[in-house]
Amino acid sequence: MSVGRIVLIITGLLVVFGAGQRALDRLRLNDRQALLCIALIIALGFVPDIPLGGNVTVNLGGCVIPLLLCGYLFVRAGTWKERGRAIAASLVTGVVCYIIGRYTADEPETIVFDPNYLYGVAGGVVAYLFGRSRRAAFIAGVAGVLIADVIASAEVWSQGIEQTLALGGAGAYDAVVVSGLLAVLLSELIGEIAERAARGRQRPSREYSIEQGEFLRKEREK
């Protein structure tokens, strides 16, 4: 079983047992929606890649479902500013992931650290810097890996080399899954640590709104 599917199964179990509810609230997903997405990504990941023409194929579980989820999160974003930051974070993450893949050794025995995890770390850091949004983190983590694959394939094609761009297929499946989930986790951890450090022992001046998926400033009592 691939690393991506193992991570999804563990994530599903955590959701079932109520862990990570705060992160789900910020993503504006309930337990059923999260479990449905996980089940679809796992199940459809076994479906053979669908050719789109030329040298491009797409995997339903590794590309289509994650992108649909990204679209949902994008639409549910609170403001256009957040949406703009999500787009910017995705593009920057894509470039960063491409650079990581470009200069990472190809031979498995020479790789010290799995690039898939580096993609997730890059997505989480970039997304946090672009707005501290968990939604932007997931979008950047998923879209960034796919953008990096497109850039890498375009570079190969420009050299006259025939190569198939498997969006979300093969090793890209694990990269997309790990990157998206790890980006959210990293963004959640950084945000929580930064918030606690800034607040100190003072009572929080903001309260969390489940409906809006964000922290709102409390009005001062007169």
PEFEN-V422038 format. One record per residue. N is the residue number from 1. RES is the residue in three letters. D_FIRST is the distance of its C-alpha to the first C-alpha in Angstrom with 2 decimals. Layout:
n->{N;N}
res->{RES;RES}
d_first->{D_FIRST;D_FIRST}
This chain:
n->{1;2;3;4;5;6;7;8;9;10;11;12;13;14;15;16;17;18;19;20;21;22;23;24;25;26;27;28;29;30;31;32;33;34;35;36;37;38;39;40;41;42;43;44;45;46;47;48;49;50;51;52;53;54;55;56;57;58;59;60;61;62;63;64;65;66;67;68;69;70;71;72;73;74;75;76;77;78;79;80;81;82;83;84;85;86;87;88;89;90;91;92;93;94;95;96;97;98;99;100;101;102;103;104;105;106;107;108;109;110;111;112;113;114;115;116;117;118;119;120;121;122;123;124;125;126;127;128;129;130;131;132;133;134;135;136;137;138;139;140;141;142;143;144;145;146;147;148;149;150;151;152;153;154;155;156;157;158;159;160;161;162;163;164;165;166;167;168;169;170;171;172;173;174;175;176;177;178;179;180;181;182;183;184;185;186;187;188;189;190;191;192;193;194;195;196;197;198;199;200;201;202;203;204;205;206;207;208;209;210;211;212;213;214;215;216;217;218;219;220;221;222}
res->{MET;SER;VAL;GLY;ARG;ILE;VAL;LEU;ILE;ILE;THR;GLY;LEU;LEU;VAL;VAL;PHE;GLY;ALA;GLY;GLN;ARG;ALA;LEU;ASP;ARG;LEU;ARG;LEU;ASN;ASP;ARG;GLN;ALA;LEU;LEU;CYS;ILE;ALA;LEU;ILE;ILE;ALA;LEU;GLY;PHE;VAL;PRO;ASP;ILE;PRO;LEU;GLY;GLY;ASN;VAL;THR;VAL;ASN;LEU;GLY;GLY;CYS;VAL;ILE;PRO;LEU;LEU;LEU;CYS;GLY;TYR;LEU;PHE;VAL;ARG;ALA;GLY;THR;TRP;LYS;GLU;ARG;GLY;ARG;ALA;ILE;ALA;ALA;SER;LEU;VAL;THR;GLY;VAL;VAL;CYS;TYR;ILE;ILE;GLY;ARG;TYR;THR;ALA;ASP;GLU;PRO;GLU;THR;ILE;VAL;PHE;ASP;PRO;ASN;TYR;LEU;TYR;GLY;VAL;ALA;GLY;GLY;VAL;VAL;ALA;TYR;LEU;PHE;GLY;ARG;SER;ARG;ARG;ALA;ALA;PHE;ILE;ALA;GLY;VAL;ALA;GLY;VAL;LEU;ILE;ALA;ASP;VAL;ILE;ALA;SER;ALA;GLU;VAL;TRP;SER;GLN;GLY;ILE;GLU;GLN;THR;LEU;ALA;LEU;GLY;GLY;ALA;GLY;ALA;TYR;ASP;ALA;VAL;VAL;VAL;SER;GLY;LEU;LEU;ALA;VAL;LEU;LEU;SER;GLU;LEU;ILE;GLY;GLU;ILE;ALA;GLU;ARG;ALA;ALA;ARG;GLY;ARG;GLN;ARG;PRO;SER;ARG;GLU;TYR;SER;ILE;GLU;GLN;GLY;GLU;PHE;LEU;ARG;LYS;GLU;ARG;GLU;LYS}
d_first->{0.00;3.80;6.70;8.37;6.67;6.89;10.34;11.24;10.78;12.80;15.21;15.72;16.61;18.94;20.58;21.15;22.83;24.93;23.67;24.09;26.72;28.93;26.40;25.83;29.60;30.00;27.49;29.56;26.74;26.99;24.37;24.18;23.87;21.09;19.08;19.91;18.72;15.34;15.04;16.29;14.04;10.87;12.76;14.59;11.78;11.26;15.01;16.27;17.89;21.49;24.21;26.77;29.23;29.90;26.94;25.00;22.02;20.33;17.02;17.80;14.84;14.70;18.49;20.74;19.68;19.46;22.81;24.33;23.48;25.07;28.03;28.43;28.45;30.84;33.21;33.11;33.97;37.26;39.31;39.49;39.57;36.08;34.94;36.62;34.93;31.49;32.31;33.71;30.77;28.36;30.56;30.96;27.26;26.65;29.25;27.95;24.35;25.96;28.04;25.14;23.26;26.61;27.45;24.14;23.82;21.82;21.11;17.90;20.03;22.59;20.51;21.32;19.52;16.54;18.44;15.98;17.33;20.78;20.55;19.93;22.80;24.99;24.39;25.21;28.29;29.66;29.25;30.93;33.74;34.24;34.96;32.87;31.26;27.81;27.89;28.78;26.03;23.28;25.09;25.59;22.03;20.68;23.73;24.19;21.01;21.96;25.53;24.63;22.86;26.00;28.30;26.56;26.66;30.26;31.21;29.93;31.65;34.85;34.97;34.98;31.53;29.50;25.93;23.62;22.81;19.41;19.61;16.27;14.61;12.57;12.40;14.67;12.18;10.74;14.41;15.84;13.76;14.15;17.70;18.86;17.80;18.84;22.03;22.97;22.35;24.38;27.06;27.35;27.79;30.26;32.15;32.46;33.65;36.06;37.41;38.07;39.65;41.92;42.89;43.56;45.31;46.72;45.78;43.59;45.74;43.04;41.45;38.14;38.37;35.53;37.06;37.24;34.14;36.16;38.60;42.21;45.28;47.49;51.07;53.57;55.71;59.31}
